[in-house]
Amino acid sequence: MIAKMLGLVGAVAVLLLCFATSTSRSLVDWRAVQAIALESDDWGLAGFVPESESWQGLEKEVLEPGEFPAVYWHSTLEDSNMVDALVDVLAAHQGRDGVAVVFQPNYVMSSLEWIEATEQWVRHDLPSWPSHYPRPGLWRSVQNGTRLGVWHPEFHASLHYDPDVRIANAQSSDLAREVTTRGISLFPDSEGARELAPWRDIDDMAQELDVSLAIFAEAFGRPVTSVIAPDYTWHAEVEDLWQSRGLQVIQAKREQRNPKWISGKAGRLQKFVDRQWARLSHPGRIYLERNCRLEPVQAPDAMAVVAQCVADTRRAWRRGEPAIVETHRVNFSHTDPAVVQMGLEGLNSYLTKVCQGDMGPIFLADSEIAQLIRRGASWRFAGGKLVLRNETRGVKVVAIPADRLSAWGWESEQPRWFRLAAGETRILTVGNTF
């Protein structure tokens, strides 16, 4: 009897240990691969302000939009010069495999504009924005970054806020009406108007998602493969919705906020249990945790942030993880040119430092990391090139879906298969006969 009880206790202890340490199992050794992914949120968002003079004559604090870092008061939609400058920094660096740095801008697909003359809301879908945000040449710059293989968009949000709350609050006072009329995207309690909050109807969110996925495919010529919730706020039904649409690569699970959770220490325990249970109960999902923070414009010492991110990158590798770097759009798109310059210098310094030494990193998009975790091999179209990787010690076969081949000029009704030797990286130019 005692032996049986000890055996039961041991089994429970093992189960608890597995639960506490559960992570996405990977077929590759990330200590050897030394991969870096650069994830950047908020691209395409028409906000917070159209231009540097947007707040002139207004008491912006009286608006009470909620709490956010001070630098965001003058965050703006990127323009062509900002994207070009960022692309130049990215293209100046490459991994040890000779493939250029890949940057993953997570896009907001749509925006609302209040038309004063007609007193109506008008929706704009990427690559169209409200009239207060003229951005000539922006889409050409985005396409150029994509052509160079350094710009790899993924999905962030439909609008980045609950549209019903914005419509209800944007005219709720004289100040709110003036702010809205000027094209500023903030409104009273905008920080709390979560797009994926549990109070929203799941069918409404499903409809929004379907529309946004179609906009993304039309704008970028391929489907979404990775998703990050706006404001890190989502709940279990949202993950089920994503999975029903084939979205199983989820960014920043550890940062998740769920208004249903309780607060305090008990809430942190609840969050941990929820995260571990999600990993165990949904093995098909890939949770990519951000383990490095590169937000130089939000700190008093930008270079100290860079140094910490470099250290965190190497620490992630030692733990056997890909280094997944969080760096928001505000670092590279702002009404103050000095802020933009600080963000670019911070990124350039980070890339320079991590690429030093005999064993530099390789740079991957989320889609590649997910493939390597699941199958040990991956593919990605990087501008005019097809990058194939096998990061295991055995031979692997990689299949490129037929619909993606045709999108890049290779007409085929069948997938194309590539046999890769152990540790092989193969780079083919688009249009090659193979």
C-alpha angles and dihedrals in degrees: 000000000000090000091052091049091049089049091051092048090049092050092049090048091053091049091050091049091051090048093049095048100036114140135157106287114233134202092211134067104240091192088068098036095052094197129183127199121189110208117186125181135206102037114154092022111140095221177223090288133346096222144356094267094053095106095044111136093004129110094225096184090060088064088071097207093164136259125315136139113294094241089066093069086082100032110134144182109279120254132208094266092053093049092045092051092049092047090052091055092047095046091052091067134057139178126252088268092061093250115132122246111278118215121199113211109191106215136218105216106203145020138197125231126196111221107207095195094058098023091230137125117240123197122220122197126203125307088028123076138182117289092252088065107060107173109175113195095008096122092048088056091050090050091048091054089049091049090053090051096239098101115070112167125206134176126282111154149335095232103339091239142053102274093208091057092048093049090048095047104033092080097033096112140011090259092048091050092050092048090050092047090054091056096251109149096212122097136167109306092358090146089063097045095097116189093213099035119145093245091067120093110256092219090056090050091048091054091048091050094051091051092047094049089053091049090050093050092049094047098044104025096237140066126269114264103174134037138197121188118236111256087003087273119140141115140216096278089056091054089050088051092051091049091050087059093048096260107135102144105090124184127217102004089163090059093052119138119199118181088208092067121094120244134247128028092328089055092053089052090048090051092050093049091047092051095048093045091051090055093048097042097043107042091164092067121088114212112198111198122207106231101167128056120207105177103135096162092058095059136068091233111043095183091052087057090051092050091050092049091051090051091047090050092056091043090055090053091050089053089053096253134123110250105248110191123204113209117158126215092250088076090065106023119055140128089242110074090204090062091051091049091050091052093048092048090049092052093045091050092049093050092046093052098045091048093055121105136041095291109049126179132259120231119229140179120230091256091060094047090051092050092049091050092050103034109009091239134072148183135206135172105233106188106293094353138080111218115202122186137186111186097175133090094246139061114280134191119217123199123204111204115243095236091057092048092056091048088061098045101270108118112209138140091205132056118259118237127211126192112214127192121229110292093002124151113191124188120196126185114236109257095034116137110241 
